[in-house]
Amino acid sequence: MFDFSFGELALLAVIALLVVGPERLPELARKAGRWYGALRRTVDNARSEVEQQLLLDELRQEARKLREYADTELLPADPTQAGTTPSDTARGDTVPKIGGETTPAEVGGAERRETASHSAQEHS
């Protein structure tokens, strides 16, 4: 924080000894140490808060990017056309059709229809 050489500190100590006197010098040194400690804690706290805010801003930007990606890439643009709601798609319950592919919901429906027709045939 402060860049003093040993010679500068020694000169400062001699001047303080002459001005203040040997009786009050230890008290003055303790006060100066307390002030320096308080100043250092204040600077460290301010630096820590600035770093936390910068990290928080970065995390918020990443979260915004992820939300935008999820909204544009993972969820359908118009859920009514795909026959699903965004929450259904996000959970993986159904997947909108791409080209002529079959969705998992249709596969499950076909399996249920086949099971129902087999059980109907067995009972007749």
C-alpha positions in Angstrom: 0.0 0.0 0.0 2.7 2.5 1.1 6.2 2.0 -0.2 8.6 3.2 2.4 12.2 2.1 2.6 13.9 1.2 5.9 15.9 4.5 5.9 12.7 6.6 5.5 11.0 4.8 8.3 14.0 5.2 10.6 14.1 9.0 9.8 10.4 9.2 10.5 10.9 7.4 13.9 13.8 9.8 14.9 11.7 12.9 14.0 8.7 11.5 15.9 11.0 10.8 18.9 12.2 14.4 18.9 8.8 16.0 18.4 6.7 13.8 20.7 9.2 12.7 23.2 10.1 9.2 24.5 7.2 9.1 27.0 4.4 9.5 24.4 6.1 7.7 21.5 4.8 4.2 22.4 1.2 5.5 22.7 1.5 7.3 19.4 2.9 4.2 17.7 -0.1 2.1 19.0 -2.5 4.8 17.6 -0.7 4.9 14.3 -0.9 1.1 14.1 -4.6 1.1 14.9 -5.3 3.7 12.2 -3.2 1.8 9.7 -5.0 -1.5 10.5 -8.4 0.2 10.2 -7.4 1.8 6.9 -6.1 -1.5 5.6 -9.3 -3.4 6.6 -11.5 -0.7 4.9 -9.5 -0.9 1.7 -9.6 -4.8 1.8 -13.4 -4.7 2.4 -13.9 -2.3 -0.4 -11.8 -4.4 -2.8 -13.6 -7.5 -1.8 -17.0 -5.9 -2.4 -16.0 -4.7 -5.8 -14.7 -8.2 -6.7 -18.0 -9.8 -5.5 -20.1 -7.3 -7.5 -18.0 -8.0 -10.6 -18.4 -11.7 -10.2 -22.2 -11.3 -9.6 -22.5 -9.2 -12.8 -20.6 -11.9 -14.7 -23.0 -14.6 -13.3 -26.0 -12.5 -14.2 -24.8 -12.1 -17.7 -24.2 -15.9 -18.0 -27.6 -16.6 -16.6 -29.2 -14.2 -19.1 -27.3 -15.9 -22.0 -28.4 -19.3 -20.9 -32.0 -18.1 -20.6 -31.8 -16.6 -24.1 -30.3 -19.8 -25.5 -33.0 -22.0 -23.8 -35.7 -19.7 -25.1 -34.4 -19.7 -28.7 -32.7 -23.0 -29.2 -34.4 -25.5 -26.8 -38.0 -24.3 -26.6 -40.2 -24.1 -29.7 -40.9 -20.6 -31.1 -44.7 -21.3 -31.1 -45.7 -24.0 -28.7 -49.2 -24.2 -30.2 -47.9 -25.4 -33.5 -45.9 -28.2 -32.0 -48.8 -29.3 -29.8 -46.7 -28.7 -26.6 -46.2 -26.1 -24.0 -42.8 -24.7 -23.2 -42.9 -26.4 -19.8 -43.7 -29.8 -21.5 -40.8 -29.4 -23.8 -38.5 -28.3 -21.0 -39.4 -31.4 -19.0 -38.9 -33.7 -22.0 -42.5 -34.9 -22.0 -43.0 -34.3 -25.7 -40.7 -33.1 -28.5 -42.0 -31.1 -31.5 -41.9 -32.8 -34.8 -38.9 -32.2 -37.0 -39.6 -33.1 -40.6 -41.4 -36.5 -40.7 -40.0 -37.8 -37.4 -42.3 -39.3 -34.7 -42.4 -37.7 -31.3 -42.0 -39.7 -28.1 -45.7 -38.8 -27.2 -46.8 -40.4 -30.5 -44.7 -43.4 -29.9 -46.2 -43.8 -26.4 -49.7 -43.3 -27.9 -49.1 -46.0 -30.5 -47.9 -48.4 -27.9 -51.0 -47.7 -25.8 -53.3 -48.3 -28.9 -51.5 -51.6 -29.7 -51.9 -52.8 -26.1 -55.5 -51.8 -26.1 -56.2 -53.6 -29.4 -54.4 -56.8 -28.1 -56.4 -56.9 -24.9 -59.6 -56.4 -26.9 -58.7 -59.3 -29.2 -58.0 -61.5 -26.3 -61.3 -60.8 -24.7 -63.3 -61.6 -27.8 
